[in-house]
Amino acid sequence: MSEIRDDGFDDWLDAAEEGAAYSLECPDGHGSLPPRQVCPECGSTELARQQLPESGTIETFTVTHVPTPSFEDDAPYATAIADFGPVRLTGQVAGIDLESIENGLEVEIAVTVSETTGERVLTFEPV
């Protein structure tokens, strides 16, 4: 695992590992993820942490059989975009046969370690 921390992303992964994943929300209700300091939709600098829902749903996914070198030991794997209320997250799907993944699948956030790099990876597991 890398010794260098990406303060915004690694802090968010720390929170997700503890079951406390969050989004940043402006007064108008637009959601975004750290390390943002300005709302990407309205430009507000008043961002507050909001706990994400315990579960979300897969909106779309793809299964990778021929990966980049960064994930060669992880293949085959599925990457999905999941809706968690104010934000959509991208992560790998784990804990389910690849053939069983479908749009609308209810998932929760987890953090796993890449077989290839040893780095932490955002993961979705079926509820």
Order of alpha helices (4+ residues) and beta strands (2+ residues): alpha-beta-beta-beta-beta-beta-beta-beta-beta
